[in-house]
Amino acid sequence: MNKRWLIFVSVVLFGILFSVQAQESMMRESGLKVSITDARGLKVHSVSAPMQAFANSTYIIETPNSLVLIDTQFLLPMAMDYRAYADSLGKPIERLIITHEHPDH
């Protein structure tokens, strides 16, 4: 990952912590829980698998024109639904960032 994207992700996550404006959540049919936080015009979609699917968390940063996906889901059905959810947002995926080398990503 280049330094520019690491800085971008850090700034977005910092913005979430200190300027949360609204949050909504939903449960998808697959069991993924999606929470959406509006942070200064960017939407951050937190996507968590249920405990029985190792409860790993992934994120989608939605900019006005594109998406940045952070990490992936571990089990194939969850991964496919994560992708389907990203596709449902109607914006191109600009980048996928894998934060660490664990089997859940």
Rosetta silent file (secondary structure, phi, psi, omega in degrees, C-alpha in Angstrom):
SEQUENCE: MNKRWLIFVSVVLFGILFSVQAQESMMRESGLKVSITDARGLKVHSVSAPMQAFANSTYIIETPNSLVLIDTQFLLPMAMDYRAYADSLGKPIERLIITHEHPDH
SCORE:     score description
SCORE:     0.000 S_00000001
   1 L     0.000  133.753 -179.808    0.000    0.000    0.000 S_00000001
   2 L   -82.111  163.058 -173.318    1.459    3.365   -0.878 S_00000001
   3 H   -61.787  -35.674 -179.116    1.830    6.128    1.673 S_00000001
   4 H   -59.352  -43.451 -178.794   -0.861    8.318    0.076 S_00000001
   5 H   -72.101  -34.775  176.879   -3.569    5.682    0.636 S_00000001
   6 H   -63.418  -42.001  177.200   -2.436    4.978    4.186 S_00000001
   7 H   -64.639  -44.378  178.769   -2.740    8.686    4.971 S_00000001
   8 H   -56.570  -49.872 -179.097   -6.167    8.812    3.272 S_00000001
   9 H   -63.488  -41.711  179.628   -7.492    5.886    5.317 S_00000001
  10 H   -61.989  -42.969  179.646   -6.059    7.317    8.539 S_00000001
  11 H   -64.825  -41.968  179.283   -7.687   10.705    7.937 S_00000001
  12 H   -62.991  -47.977 -179.594  -11.053    9.111    7.190 S_00000001
  13 H   -64.274  -37.326  174.773  -10.971    6.935   10.299 S_00000001
  14 H   -61.265  -42.592  178.212   -9.886    9.937   12.394 S_00000001
  15 H   -60.916  -36.771  178.526  -12.828   11.861   10.948 S_00000001
  16 H   -63.888  -44.456 -176.570  -15.207    9.105   11.992 S_00000001
  17 H   -64.737  -32.273 -171.248  -14.004    9.199   15.571 S_00000001
  18 H  -115.100   -0.584 -178.989  -14.355   12.950   15.952 S_00000001
  19 L  -147.138   39.110  179.926  -17.118   14.110   13.631 S_00000001
  20 E   -65.688  128.286 -179.154  -19.784   11.450   13.385 S_00000001
  21 E  -105.420  -37.920 -177.754  -22.981   13.024   12.105 S_00000001
  22 E  -156.558  151.383  177.623  -25.367   10.152   11.592 S_00000001
  23 E  -143.889  138.557  174.224  -25.410    6.406   11.801 S_00000001
  24 E  -135.137  156.505  178.735  -27.791    3.774   10.534 S_00000001
  25 E  -141.715  158.381 -179.792  -27.524    0.017   10.552 S_00000001
  26 E  -151.473  156.855  175.287  -29.094   -2.976    8.841 S_00000001
  27 E  -109.710  127.458  178.537  -28.829   -6.747    8.831 S_00000001
  28 L   -87.792  159.887 -178.343  -28.377   -8.419    5.456 S_00000001
  29 L   -57.155  -31.510 -179.633  -29.913  -11.770    4.610 S_00000001
  30 L   -71.248  -15.791 -175.277  -26.449  -13.387    4.733 S_00000001
  31 L   105.312   -8.427  176.506  -26.049  -12.320    8.359 S_00000001
  32 L   -66.999  134.665  174.261  -23.674   -9.446    7.639 S_00000001
  33 E  -100.384  128.616 -179.149  -24.394   -6.413    9.806 S_00000001
  34 E  -116.110  125.238  173.000  -23.857   -3.091    8.043 S_00000001
  35 E  -116.520  132.792 -177.320  -23.519    0.187    9.935 S_00000001
  36 E  -115.227  124.915  179.691  -23.266    3.388    7.926 S_00000001
  37 E  -118.062  131.591  176.075  -21.623    6.468    9.401 S_00000001
  38 E   -94.010  116.412 -178.140  -21.610    9.862    7.713 S_00000001
  39 E  -122.771   93.922  177.522  -18.271   11.530    8.423 S_00000001
  40 L    54.140   46.679  176.352  -17.985   14.973    6.849 S_00000001
  41 L    91.002  -13.707  173.786  -19.506   13.984    3.550 S_00000001
  42 E   -99.764  141.373  174.681  -17.865   10.578    3.293 S_00000001
  43 E  -102.134  134.232  176.448  -19.874    7.515    4.163 S_00000001
  44 E  -115.589  119.374 -179.626  -18.134    4.698    5.986 S_00000001
  45 E  -100.197  112.905  175.750  -19.858    1.334    5.784 S_00000001
  46 E   -93.993  121.583 -174.485  -18.744   -1.015    8.582 S_00000001
  47 E  -118.841  115.486 -175.863  -19.555   -4.586    7.577 S_00000001
  48 E  -120.289  134.685  175.489  -19.316   -7.294   10.258 S_00000001
  49 L   -79.890  156.110  176.867  -19.848  -11.022    9.941 S_00000001
  50 L   -68.072  163.606 -178.345  -21.758  -12.872   12.669 S_00000001
  51 H   -54.076  -42.073 -178.561  -19.844  -14.635   15.468 S_00000001
  52 H   -68.022  -11.558  176.283  -20.326  -18.055   13.855 S_00000001
  53 H  -111.463   33.258  175.146  -18.586  -16.693   10.743 S_00000001
  54 L    71.482    4.315  170.955  -15.563  -15.505   12.765 S_00000001
  55 L    50.717   28.873  179.351  -17.010  -11.981   13.277 S_00000001
  56 L   -75.334  152.698 -176.741  -14.407  -10.290   11.124 S_00000001
  57 E  -114.059  142.382  177.470  -15.003   -6.687   10.159 S_00000001
  58 E  -133.926  166.377 -174.643  -14.502   -4.990    6.826 S_00000001
  59 E  -140.063  152.450  171.982  -15.134   -1.452    5.669 S_00000001
  60 E  -128.694  122.651  173.492  -16.174    0.516    2.626 S_00000001
  61 E   -97.588  118.801 -178.048  -15.285    4.187    2.364 S_00000001
  62 E  -102.868  112.799  175.183  -17.743    5.819   -0.013 S_00000001
  63 L   -92.692  175.400  178.605  -16.541    9.027   -1.650 S_00000001
  64 L   -58.720  -26.769 -173.375  -18.744   11.089   -3.967 S_00000001
  65 L  -119.616  -13.698 -174.104  -17.385    9.198   -6.999 S_00000001
  66 L  -157.896  178.673 -179.719  -15.942    5.847   -5.910 S_00000001
  67 E  -122.819  144.971  170.273  -15.428    3.222   -3.212 S_00000001
  68 E  -121.064  118.510  179.407  -12.376    2.117   -1.255 S_00000001
  69 E   -95.115  136.288  179.490  -12.762   -1.337    0.305 S_00000001
  70 E  -117.555  114.542 -178.519  -10.741   -2.163    3.393 S_00000001
  71 L    67.441  172.932 -177.788  -10.112   -5.863    3.993 S_00000001
  72 L  -132.254  167.401  177.941  -12.305   -8.756    2.858 S_00000001
  73 L   -83.704  155.223 -174.500  -14.578  -11.323    4.464 S_00000001
  74 L   -80.790  -50.795 -177.222  -13.259  -14.774    5.416 S_00000001
  75 L   -88.291  142.840 -175.230  -16.030  -17.157    4.319 S_00000001
  76 H   -54.813  -46.070  179.848  -17.086  -17.244    0.673 S_00000001
  77 H   -60.747  -37.415  178.140  -20.821  -16.532    1.245 S_00000001
  78 H   -70.189  -40.423  179.155  -19.935  -13.476    3.354 S_00000001
  79 H   -63.154  -41.742  179.137  -17.316  -12.341    0.830 S_00000001
  80 H   -65.553  -38.429  179.246  -19.812  -12.630   -2.010 S_00000001
  81 H   -71.706  -35.794  175.031  -22.406  -10.624   -0.066 S_00000001
  82 H   -58.022  -46.028  178.370  -19.774   -7.997    0.849 S_00000001
  83 H   -65.482  -42.240  178.707  -19.060   -7.590   -2.868 S_00000001
  84 H   -61.761  -40.036  178.095  -22.782   -7.546   -3.707 S_00000001
  85 H   -64.259  -45.609  177.982  -23.319   -4.836   -1.111 S_00000001
  86 H   -58.800  -44.897  178.807  -20.431   -2.791   -2.537 S_00000001
  87 H   -62.015  -33.948 -178.472  -21.865   -3.208   -6.046 S_00000001
  88 H   -67.582  -15.237  179.123  -25.294   -2.086   -4.807 S_00000001
  89 L   -76.937  -13.832  172.083  -23.820    1.317   -3.926 S_00000001
  90 L    74.589   22.742  178.621  -23.531    2.017   -7.657 S_00000001
  91 L  -128.495  151.865  179.992  -19.984    3.385   -7.669 S_00000001
  92 L   -70.423  147.098  174.615  -16.768    1.884   -9.035 S_00000001
  93 E   -82.304  114.248 -178.383  -14.345    0.234   -6.631 S_00000001
  94 E   -83.390  -33.333 -174.843  -11.199    2.328   -6.875 S_00000001
  95 E  -159.469  149.277  170.878   -9.053    0.331   -4.490 S_00000001
  96 E  -119.841  122.846 -179.636   -8.992   -2.647   -2.122 S_00000001
  97 E  -110.118  122.887  174.500   -6.684   -2.271    0.860 S_00000001
  98 L   -99.691  117.044 -171.613   -5.647   -5.361    2.812 S_00000001
  99 L   -80.066  -25.798 -178.392   -4.456   -4.108    6.201 S_00000001
 100 L  -159.437  162.911 -174.543   -2.701   -7.230    7.432 S_00000001
 101 L   -96.811   74.689  173.152   -1.823  -10.773    6.459 S_00000001
 102 L  -116.630  157.106 -179.054   -4.288  -12.926    8.381 S_00000001
 103 L   -60.398  -23.121 -178.532   -6.406  -15.729    6.921 S_00000001
 104 L   -76.185   -3.130  177.663   -9.584  -13.674    7.460 S_00000001
 105 L  -124.277    0.000    0.000   -8.441  -11.234    4.775 S_00000001
